[in-house]
Amino acid sequence: MSKILLLHKPFQVLSCFTDTEGRQTLADFIQTPNIYAAGRLDYDSEGLLLLTDEGALQHRLANPAFKLPKTYWVQVEGEISSEALQALRQGVMLKDGPTRPAKARAIPAPPLAERNPPIRQRAHIKTSWLELVITEGRNRQVRRMTAAVGFPTLRLVRYAIGPWTLANLAVGEQRWQDVHLPETSTQKAKSSRRLKTGKRAPVKR
């Protein structure tokens, strides 16, 4: 059975194991050899990162074609408006094209540990939190989306990828978990042919 490693990546940690500039990397938290991140999380973002030692599983988890929803908790400057939330739900125009419709809702401040260092906040401007669920993986997409509707991101935490979440995982902590992903349409077709013929489907070379 396949397994993945769930890591609660801290702020200002690179989603790789080496760096020439002396910044913190995954090597400061993970000692398991031959393991790789399935997707990335920006240096200035926090939250859930999935890792595996299986190449095919890494590709599937990271590939946007499989549309694993990613849930983010986002602290923005200003009190998020219903109009902004509706715009996010419909999809917003970015420089690289329109986004897919997202799930967006205002939420109370989530039970997160204080960020180190804390966010830079202007005393006379309030902040608010929203939950944003997307199925894309563009560069700095969430930050660009909130900016496009007039609410710059101050703090960004990825809470979930598909069925996996940060629940009971403190900053910097990790745990192994079994993987039970549904079959793709191709896998289902191969399984169906094996059942009908009693033989394995031929492998194309």
C-alpha positions as CSV (number, residue, x, y, z in Angstrom):
1,M,0.0,0.0,0.0
2,S,1.3,3.5,-0.9
3,K,1.9,6.0,1.8
4,I,2.4,9.8,1.8
5,L,4.1,12.1,4.3
6,L,2.1,15.0,5.5
7,L,4.1,18.0,6.6
8,H,3.0,21.3,8.1
9,K,5.4,23.5,6.3
10,P,6.4,26.6,8.3
11,F,6.6,30.2,6.9
12,Q,9.8,31.0,5.1
13,V,10.8,27.4,4.4
14,L,11.6,26.3,0.8
15,S,9.7,23.3,-0.6
16,C,12.9,21.6,-1.6
17,F,15.9,19.9,0.2
18,T,18.8,22.2,-0.9
19,D,19.5,25.9,-1.1
20,T,22.5,27.9,-2.1
21,E,21.5,31.0,-0.1
22,G,21.3,29.4,3.4
23,R,17.6,29.5,3.8
24,Q,15.6,26.8,5.6
25,T,14.6,23.8,3.5
26,L,12.6,20.6,3.9
27,A,15.9,19.0,5.0
28,D,15.6,20.9,8.3
29,F,12.4,19.0,9.1
30,I,12.6,15.7,7.1
31,Q,15.3,13.0,7.4
32,T,13.6,10.4,5.3
33,P,15.8,9.6,2.2
34,N,14.6,9.6,-1.4
35,I,11.4,11.5,-0.8
36,Y,10.1,14.3,-2.9
37,A,7.4,16.9,-2.6
38,A,4.2,16.3,-4.7
39,G,3.7,20.0,-5.7
40,R,5.0,23.1,-4.1
41,L,4.1,25.7,-1.5
42,D,5.7,29.1,-1.8
43,Y,8.5,30.2,0.6
44,D,6.2,32.8,2.1
45,S,3.2,30.5,2.5
46,E,2.5,28.0,5.2
47,G,0.6,24.8,5.6
48,L,0.1,21.3,4.1
49,L,2.7,19.8,1.9
50,L,2.5,16.2,0.6
51,L,5.7,14.1,0.0
52,T,6.2,10.6,-1.4
53,D,9.0,8.3,-2.5
54,E,6.9,6.9,-5.5
55,G,7.3,8.8,-8.8
56,A,3.9,7.8,-10.3
57,L,2.1,8.9,-7.1
58,Q,4.1,12.1,-6.9
59,H,3.0,12.9,-10.5
60,R,-0.6,12.1,-9.8
61,L,-0.8,14.2,-6.6
62,A,0.8,17.2,-8.3
63,N,-0.9,17.1,-11.7
64,P,-3.7,19.7,-12.0
65,A,-5.4,17.3,-14.4
66,F,-6.5,15.2,-11.5
67,K,-8.2,18.3,-9.9
68,L,-7.4,17.5,-6.3
69,P,-9.1,20.5,-4.6
70,K,-6.8,22.6,-2.4
71,T,-8.2,24.5,0.5
72,Y,-6.6,27.7,1.7
73,W,-7.1,29.9,4.7
74,V,-6.3,33.4,3.7
75,Q,-5.9,36.5,5.9
76,V,-6.4,39.6,3.8
77,E,-6.1,43.4,4.4
78,G,-9.6,44.9,4.9
79,E,-13.0,43.3,5.6
80,I,-13.7,40.9,2.7
81,S,-16.9,41.9,1.0
82,S,-19.7,39.7,-0.4
83,E,-19.0,41.2,-3.8
84,A,-15.4,40.1,-3.7
85,L,-16.4,36.6,-2.6
86,Q,-18.9,36.3,-5.4
87,A,-16.2,37.4,-7.9
88,L,-13.9,34.7,-6.6
89,R,-16.7,32.1,-7.0
90,Q,-17.3,33.1,-10.6
91,G,-13.6,33.3,-11.5
92,V,-11.4,36.3,-11.9
93,M,-9.2,37.5,-14.7
94,L,-5.4,37.3,-14.1
95,K,-2.6,38.2,-16.4
96,D,-2.4,34.6,-17.5
97,G,-6.1,34.2,-18.1
98,P,-9.3,33.7,-16.2
99,T,-9.3,31.4,-13.2
100,R,-11.7,28.5,-12.7
101,P,-14.7,29.3,-10.4
102,A,-13.6,28.8,-6.8
103,K,-15.4,28.1,-3.5
104,A,-15.0,31.2,-1.3
105,R,-16.5,32.1,2.0
106,A,-15.7,34.4,4.9
107,I,-14.6,32.6,8.1
108,P,-13.6,33.6,11.6
109,A,-9.9,33.7,12.4
110,P,-8.9,30.0,12.4
111,P,-7.1,28.4,15.4
112,L,-3.6,28.8,14.0
113,A,-0.4,29.4,15.9
114,E,1.1,32.9,15.7
115,R,3.3,33.3,12.6
116,N,7.0,33.8,13.2
117,P,7.7,36.5,12.2
118,P,4.1,38.0,12.5
119,I,2.4,39.6,9.5
120,R,3.0,43.3,8.8
121,Q,-0.3,44.9,9.7
122,R,-1.4,48.6,9.5
123,A,-3.0,49.5,12.8
124,H,-5.8,51.6,11.3
125,I,-6.8,48.9,8.8
126,K,-8.7,45.8,9.9
127,T,-8.0,42.3,8.5
128,S,-10.3,39.4,7.8
129,W,-10.1,35.7,6.8
130,L,-11.6,33.7,4.0
131,E,-11.5,30.1,2.9
132,L,-10.7,29.6,-0.7
133,V,-10.9,26.2,-2.5
134,I,-9.3,25.9,-6.0
135,T,-8.5,23.1,-8.4
136,E,-5.7,24.9,-10.2
137,G,-2.0,25.3,-9.4
138,R,-0.8,28.5,-11.0
139,N,2.2,30.5,-9.6
140,R,1.1,32.5,-6.6
141,Q,-2.5,32.1,-7.7
142,V,-4.3,32.7,-4.4
143,R,-2.4,35.9,-3.7
144,R,-3.1,37.1,-7.2
145,M,-6.8,36.2,-6.9
146,T,-7.4,38.1,-3.7
147,A,-5.4,41.1,-5.1
148,A,-7.6,41.1,-8.2
149,V,-10.7,41.6,-6.1
150,G,-9.1,44.3,-4.0
151,F,-8.0,42.5,-0.9
152,P,-4.2,41.9,-0.7
153,T,-3.1,38.6,1.1
154,L,-1.3,39.1,4.4
155,R,-1.0,35.4,5.4
156,L,-1.6,32.3,3.4
157,V,-2.1,28.8,4.9
158,R,-2.9,25.7,2.9
159,Y,-5.2,23.7,5.1
160,A,-6.1,20.8,2.8
161,I,-5.2,18.9,-0.4
162,G,-8.0,16.6,-1.4
163,P,-8.9,14.5,1.7
164,W,-5.7,15.3,3.6
165,T,-5.7,18.2,6.1
166,L,-3.6,19.9,8.8
167,A,-5.8,18.5,11.5
168,N,-3.7,17.6,14.6
169,L,-0.5,18.6,12.8
170,A,1.4,21.4,14.5
171,V,3.8,23.7,12.6
172,G,6.9,21.7,11.5
173,E,5.3,18.4,12.4
174,Q,4.8,15.4,10.0
175,R,3.1,12.1,9.8
176,W,2.8,9.2,7.4
177,Q,-0.6,8.3,6.0
178,D,-2.0,5.6,3.8
179,V,-3.2,6.6,0.3
180,H,-6.5,5.5,-1.1
181,L,-7.0,7.4,-4.4
182,P,-9.9,6.5,-6.7
183,E,-8.9,4.9,-10.0
184,T,-8.5,7.0,-13.1
185,S,-10.7,6.3,-16.1
186,T,-7.7,4.6,-17.8
187,Q,-7.1,2.3,-14.7
188,K,-10.8,1.4,-14.7
189,A,-10.7,0.5,-18.3
190,K,-7.7,-1.8,-17.8
191,S,-9.3,-3.4,-14.7
192,S,-12.5,-4.0,-16.8
193,R,-10.5,-5.7,-19.6
194,R,-8.7,-8.0,-17.1
195,L,-12.1,-9.0,-15.5
196,K,-13.5,-9.8,-19.0
197,T,-10.5,-11.8,-20.3
198,G,-9.0,-13.1,-17.1
199,K,-5.7,-11.7,-18.4
200,R,-3.7,-8.5,-17.8
201,A,-4.1,-5.8,-20.3
202,P,-1.1,-5.6,-22.7
203,V,1.4,-2.9,-21.8
204,K,2.1,-0.5,-24.7
205,R,5.8,0.0,-25.3
